[in-house]
């Protein structure tokens, strides 16, 4: 979603029903670095970035455990639908500017989408297990 902002105005904060909430693991260096980049290029505040390492109460409302939340990126779209993993990235990319929406569309194509989901899931499990901070055992990793 793009908003026209006149050149003489400061950026407007759109933290309301038009905001996409992204739930990420703020204790993961790679995750935090990527989210920091997205924050920099999100000039119109399309997203509300929530570090679930510190507070996962929002996700509990959706029946998402802390283990699941730390395992994969989650995002709540403007219609109240929860996305996870690759679907969260597609949602983010489609709502950023520049070339990012094109990446979101490309990754949405079936063969690429299935491959991306498989690779992301393997990476997420590896990252989750590698982080020594987490004593939480993931539930049902085979899904």
N, C-alpha and C positions, 0 to 999 in steps of 0.2 A: 504494500500500500504506500503510495507516494502522496505527500502533502506539499502544496505550493506555499512557500514561505518567502515573502517579499525580501529583497536584498537588504533593506534597512531595518529588519526586525531581528531580534535574537531568536535562537531556537526555542520553539514552543514545546513544553512538556506534555505529551499525550498519555500520561499514566492513568488510563481509565479503561473502560470496556473495550477500547480499540487497541489495547496493549497485549502483546503476546508474552506470557510468562515462561521463562526458560529456567529450568532447575538443573544446576550443574554441581559437580564435586569440586568445591573450592580448595580442597586439600591436594588435588592432583595438579602438578606443575604444568603439564601439557594442556589439560582442560582449562586451567586458569589463563594460560597464555593465549589460547585460542579465543576464549570469551573476551579477554581484554582487547584483542584485535577487533572482534565484532562490535564491542562497545564504542571503539574509536570511529568506526565507519558508519555506525547507526546515528546519524546526525539529527534525526527527528524523533528519537526515543520511542521506537516501535516496540522495544522489548523492555521487560522488567526482569533483570537478571537476579536469580535467587540462589545463593550459596547454600545448598542443602546439607553440606557437611556440618554447618553450624545449627541449622534449623530445618527440620523436615516435616513440620506440622502441617503445612499446606498439602503435602502429598498424602498424608495419612487420610485426609478427607476423600481421597480417590482410591483408598485401599492399597496404596503403594508403600511397601516396607522400606526402611532405610537401606537395607541390603540391595533391593531392586533399584532404588534411587541412585545409590553410589555406583552401581554396576553400569547403568546406561543413562545417557542424557534424556531428560524428559522436557516436554514443552506443552503448554496449555494454549490452544489457539483462541482467537477472538470469539469463536462460537461456543467455547467451553469444552472442546474435544481435546483429550490428552493424547499426545504423540510420544513415542519413545524411540531411542536409537537413531537409525538412519532417517526415519520419518521426522524426527525433531530437527535434524540438520536440513532436510529438504524444506521444512517450514521456515526455518531461519533464513536459508539462502534465498528462497522465493520472496522474502520480505526485506531483504537488504537492497542496496542500490548497486550501481555499476554492472558488472558482469555476473554477479552472484545469482540473480534469478535464472539466468541461462543454465548455470550449473544445477540448480534445483530441478529444472525441467529435464535436463539430460539424465540426471541420476534417477528420475522418476520412471524412465523407460524400463520395461520389464527385465530384459537380460541384465542391464546395468544395476537396476534396483535389487534384484535377487543376489547378485554378486556383492554389491555394497553391504547388504544386510548380513551376509555370511561373513565377510571380512570384518565388519564392525563388531559383530558378536564375538568372534574369535579374539579380536583386539581387546574388547571390553573385559572379557574373562581374564585374559593375560594381565591387563592393567590392574584389575581388581585384585587378583591374586598376588601381584608383585608389590603392591603398596603395603608396606609393613604396618601402617597405622591401623589397618582395619582388622578387627577381631571378629567381625560379623561374617558368618558363613553364608554364602549365597545360596538361595533356594532354587533348586531345579535348574541347573546350568545348561541342560541339554535342549531347552526350548529354543 
